């Protein structure tokens, strides 16, 4: 099975993290999108899904997230140029990362009680359990579920 790797260089040493995607590195995206919710990495959805997300920001999952044309176009370009094309984003025709076949497969064994607890709330709250999600690291070694512990 092919694994996604994120390469990171720190003090001249290169590390690879299995189960990772490139972290968000766009200031406008962080300002406009990640200020309201977790800044999902573009690789978690494919190009078509990101286009759908950006198509109707006046009703963005029940919230008006409208942007000016320049900001909209810049964020869309960032998302599309960094969109996923591998297993993570494949076969997902929706706008929700949580509806991708890969996401569903990876989370199928997590008991609903652990998801519904107040510290997590829903599967869209990645950073509640994936302690390095903001860095794009979703490896099992970086999972710590509130009121449960490490997922093994």
ZICOR-V998004 format. One record per residue. RES is the residue in one small letter. SS is DSSP state (~ for helix, > for strand, _ for the rest). PSI is psi in whole degrees, 0 to 359 (NA if undefined). Layout:
BEGIN
res=[RES & RES]
ss=[SS & SS]
psi=[PSI & PSI]
END
This chain:
BEGIN
res=[x & x & x & x & x & x & x & x & x & x & x & x & x & x & x & x & x & x & x & x & x & x & x & x & x & x & x & x & x & x & x & x & x & x & x & x & x & x & x & x & x & x & x & x & x & x & x & x & x & x & x & x & x & x & x & x & x & x & x & x & x & x & x & x & x & x & x & x & x & x & x & x & x & x & x & x & x & x & x & x & x & x & x & x & x & x & x & x & x & x & x & x & x & x & x & x & x & x & x & x & x & x & x & x & x & x & x & x & x & x & x & x & x & x & x & x & x & x & x & x & x & x & x & x & x & x & x & x & x & x & x & x & x & x & x & x & x & x & x & x & x & x & x & x & x & x & x & x & x & x & x & x]
ss=[_ & _ & _ & _ & > & > & > & > & > & > & _ & _ & > & > & > & > & > & > & _ & > & _ & _ & _ & _ & _ & _ & ~ & ~ & ~ & ~ & ~ & ~ & _ & _ & _ & _ & _ & _ & _ & _ & _ & ~ & ~ & ~ & _ & _ & ~ & ~ & ~ & ~ & ~ & ~ & ~ & ~ & ~ & _ & ~ & ~ & ~ & > & _ & _ & > & _ & _ & _ & _ & _ & ~ & ~ & ~ & ~ & ~ & ~ & ~ & ~ & ~ & ~ & ~ & ~ & ~ & _ & _ & _ & _ & _ & _ & _ & _ & _ & _ & _ & _ & _ & _ & _ & ~ & ~ & ~ & _ & ~ & ~ & ~ & ~ & ~ & ~ & ~ & _ & _ & _ & _ & ~ & ~ & ~ & ~ & ~ & _ & _ & _ & _ & _ & _ & _ & _ & _ & ~ & ~ & ~ & _ & > & _ & _ & ~ & ~ & ~ & _ & > & _ & _ & ~ & ~ & ~ & > & > & > & _ & _ & _ & > & > & _ & _]
psi=[135 & 132 & 147 & 135 & 141 & 124 & 133 & 133 & 125 & 121 & 41 & 356 & 136 & 131 & 147 & 137 & 117 & 147 & 27 & 161 & 163 & 134 & 162 & 131 & 28 & 116 & 321 & 317 & 316 & 318 & 313 & 329 & 309 & 355 & 341 & 332 & 174 & 137 & 88 & 134 & 139 & 329 & 350 & 347 & 157 & 173 & 313 & 318 & 318 & 323 & 319 & 317 & 315 & 348 & 324 & 67 & 346 & 342 & 68 & 89 & 43 & 3 & 146 & 109 & 31 & 147 & 160 & 161 & 316 & 314 & 316 & 310 & 322 & 316 & 317 & 316 & 318 & 313 & 315 & 317 & 344 & 10 & 154 & 151 & 353 & 203 & 327 & 314 & 350 & 148 & 21 & 111 & 4 & 179 & 2 & 125 & 324 & 352 & 4 & 143 & 320 & 316 & 313 & 316 & 316 & 336 & 4 & 333 & 354 & 120 & 141 & 323 & 329 & 331 & 317 & 348 & 154 & 330 & 341 & 298 & 311 & 167 & 345 & 354 & 69 & 313 & 352 & 327 & 325 & 97 & 341 & 22 & 323 & 339 & 1 & 10 & 111 & 22 & 155 & 332 & 339 & 17 & 129 & 106 & 128 & 139 & 18 & 306 & 203 & 141 & 120 & NA]
END
